[in-house]
Amino acid sequence: MQNLNKVRLKNKGMKITRNQDRGTTKTGWLESFHSFSFANYYDPNRLNFGALRVVNDDIIKPGQGFSMHKHDNMEIITVLLKGKLRHEDSTENGFVLSPGDIQVMSAGTGIEHSEFNNSQSEDCELLQIWISPREEGIKPKYEYKTFKQEGAQIIASGYKNLGGLHIHQKAVVALMHGKTIKYTRSNPEFGVFAMMIEGEGKVGNETLHKKDSIELIGDLEITSENQCKVLIIEVPMSS
């Protein structure tokens, strides 16, 4: 599937997924929008984008959340957009995250964790990103860090010289703010996934609205009349 993704995108240039075309999960405590197949949402054409396996846009109701459960051999990145998120895991970490906080779990041989809305009155909104690691069976680890909420910043990467929280994959996860967003890949063979978090902007003749996403094998430029906020994920397209 990964190599087929690469061929498909090279032929068509880029693929845009509109907000309303994402998969959905709605329960009494969770509203989740899926850019790729996840849980009960399955689309054989939306299994992954190279090493990028999951981009979930989650809204958690007050006092509710994901109870303790296990993952292994996956790099899991959480971007908190609104509210307070209480994290606990089997490596004895326990933190309450606020907007601007980013957390990374390298699940490796196995890690259990829970994620709960720490407020009893307000929704919690977050992006959950899963990236396949370069190697399996590593020792699990957890990190979090507060990032500024303006300009351009790399929040996670597999490159020591780029900064951000470390992940076990030659990938880059960035948050970029501004009227002109330019992203140049670290590797010319890698692909770029980008989601408009706030505002709207143009890629060529196409307009990206809030929560629309784009996939392409190439560098990215987004122009906006006003400020916009964009999540950018660069990943290898094959193992």
C-alpha positions in Angstrom: 0.0 0.0 0.0 2.8 2.4 0.8 4.4 2.2 -2.7 1.0 2.3 -4.3 0.4 5.6 -2.5 3.6 7.0 -3.9 2.7 6.1 -7.5 -0.9 7.4 -7.2 0.2 10.7 -5.8 3.0 11.2 -8.4 0.5 10.7 -11.2 -2.1 13.1 -9.8 0.2 15.6 -8.1 -1.7 15.8 -4.8 -4.7 14.5 -3.0 -7.1 16.7 -1.0 -9.4 15.3 1.7 -12.2 17.6 2.8 -13.2 17.9 6.4 -16.7 16.5 5.7 -15.2 13.4 3.9 -13.3 12.1 6.8 -14.4 9.0 8.7 -16.3 9.5 12.0 -16.8 7.9 15.4 -19.5 9.3 17.6 -20.3 8.0 21.1 -21.7 9.5 24.2 -18.4 10.9 25.2 -16.3 11.1 22.1 -16.6 12.7 18.6 -13.6 11.7 16.4 -12.8 12.4 12.8 -10.4 10.0 11.0 -8.1 11.0 8.1 -7.2 7.3 7.7 -8.9 3.9 8.5 -9.3 3.5 12.3 -11.3 1.3 14.6 -14.8 0.8 13.0 -14.0 3.2 10.1 -12.5 1.3 7.2 -11.7 2.6 3.7 -9.3 0.4 1.7 -8.1 3.5 -0.1 -7.3 5.3 3.2 -5.1 2.9 5.1 -2.1 5.1 5.5 0.2 7.7 3.8 3.6 6.0 3.9 4.7 5.7 7.5 1.8 7.9 8.7 -0.9 5.5 9.9 -3.4 7.7 12.0 -4.5 11.3 12.2 -7.5 11.5 14.5 -9.2 14.8 15.4 -10.8 14.0 18.8 -13.3 16.0 20.9 -13.6 14.5 24.4 -16.6 15.4 26.6 -16.0 16.8 30.1 -14.7 14.2 32.6 -14.5 11.5 30.0 -11.7 9.8 28.1 -9.8 6.8 27.0 -9.3 4.3 29.9 -6.0 2.4 30.3 -5.2 0.5 27.1 -2.1 -0.9 25.5 -0.1 0.0 22.3 3.2 -1.4 20.9 5.6 -0.6 18.1 4.1 2.8 17.3 5.1 6.5 17.7 2.1 8.3 19.1 2.0 12.1 19.1 -0.7 14.1 20.8 -1.3 17.8 19.9 -3.6 19.5 22.4 -5.8 22.1 20.8 -8.2 23.1 23.5 -8.9 22.3 27.2 -7.0 20.1 29.6 -5.9 16.5 29.0 -4.8 14.2 31.9 -2.3 11.6 30.8 -1.2 8.6 32.8 0.9 5.6 31.7 2.6 2.4 32.8 6.0 4.1 32.8 4.7 6.0 35.9 4.2 9.3 34.0 1.2 11.5 34.9 0.7 15.0 33.6 -2.1 17.4 32.8 -1.5 19.0 29.4 -2.7 22.4 28.2 -2.9 24.0 24.7 0.7 24.3 23.3 1.8 21.1 25.1 2.9 18.2 22.9 3.4 14.6 24.1 5.1 11.7 22.4 4.9 8.1 23.4 7.3 5.6 21.8 5.3 2.4 22.5 8.0 0.0 21.6 7.7 -3.3 23.4 4.5 -2.1 25.0 3.0 0.8 27.0 -0.4 1.2 28.6 -1.9 4.7 28.9 -5.1 6.6 29.6 -6.1 10.0 28.3 -9.0 11.9 30.1 -10.5 15.4 29.8 -9.4 17.0 33.0 -12.3 19.5 33.0 -15.8 18.7 34.3 -17.4 21.5 32.2 -15.5 22.1 28.9 -14.7 19.9 25.9 -11.1 18.8 25.2 -9.9 18.8 21.6 -6.7 17.1 20.4 -5.0 15.6 17.4 -3.7 12.1 17.7 -1.0 11.1 15.2 0.5 7.6 14.8 3.7 7.0 12.8 5.2 3.6 12.2 8.7 3.3 13.8 11.9 2.4 11.8 12.5 -0.4 14.2 10.4 -2.5 16.5 11.0 -3.8 20.0 12.6 -0.6 21.5 12.2 0.4 25.1 9.0 2.4 25.7 9.4 6.1 26.6 7.3 9.2 27.1 8.1 12.9 26.7 6.2 16.1 26.6 7.1 19.7 26.0 5.4 23.1 25.8 5.8 24.9 22.4 5.1 28.5 21.5 2.0 29.0 19.5 3.2 31.3 16.7 5.7 31.1 13.9 7.1 27.8 12.6 8.2 25.0 14.9 9.2 21.4 14.6 7.4 19.6 17.5 8.7 16.0 16.8 11.3 14.5 14.5 13.7 11.6 14.0 16.6 14.1 13.3 18.7 15.4 16.2 19.6 18.5 14.3 16.0 19.6 13.7 14.9 19.6 17.4 11.5 18.8 18.7 10.6 15.7 20.7 12.3 12.6 19.4 10.5 9.8 17.5 12.0 6.6 16.1 11.3 7.4 12.5 12.9 9.6 9.9 9.9 11.8 10.0 9.1 15.4 10.8 6.0 16.8 12.6 5.7 20.6 12.5 3.2 23.4 13.4 3.3 26.5 11.3 1.5 29.8 11.6 1.4 32.7 9.2 0.1 34.1 5.9 2.7 32.2 3.9 3.5 28.6 4.9 6.5 27.1 3.1 7.8 23.6 3.9 10.8 22.0 2.2 11.3 18.3 2.7 14.3 16.9 4.4 14.3 14.0 1.9 13.2 14.4 -1.8 11.6 10.9 -1.7 9.4 11.6 1.3 5.8 12.7 1.2 4.0 15.5 3.0 0.6 15.5 4.8 -0.8 18.8 5.9 -4.0 19.7 7.7 -5.4 23.2 8.0 -6.1 23.6 11.8 -7.2 27.2 11.8 -8.1 29.6 8.9 -7.9 28.8 5.2 -5.3 29.0 2.5 -4.5 28.2 -1.1 -2.3 25.5 -2.6 -2.1 26.4 -6.2 -5.7 26.8 -7.3 -7.1 24.8 -4.5 -8.4 26.3 -1.3 -7.9 24.4 2.0 -10.6 25.2 4.6 -10.5 24.4 8.3 -9.6 20.7 8.9 -9.1 19.9 5.2 -5.9 18.0 4.5 -3.6 17.5 1.5 -1.1 14.8 0.6 1.7 15.2 -1.9 5.1 14.0 -2.9 6.8 17.4 -3.1 7.5 20.5 -1.1 4.5 22.6 0.1 3.5 26.2 -0.1 0.3 27.6 1.3 -0.8 31.2 1.0 -3.5 32.9 3.0 -5.0 36.4 3.1 -5.1 36.1 6.9 -3.1 34.1 9.5 -3.6 30.3 9.3 -2.3 27.4 11.4 -1.2 24.2 9.7 -0.1 20.8 10.9 2.6 19.4 8.6 3.9 15.8 8.7 6.7 14.6 6.5 7.2 10.8 6.3 9.0 8.1 4.3 6.7 6.5 1.7 8.1 3.0 2.1 9.7 1.0 4.9 
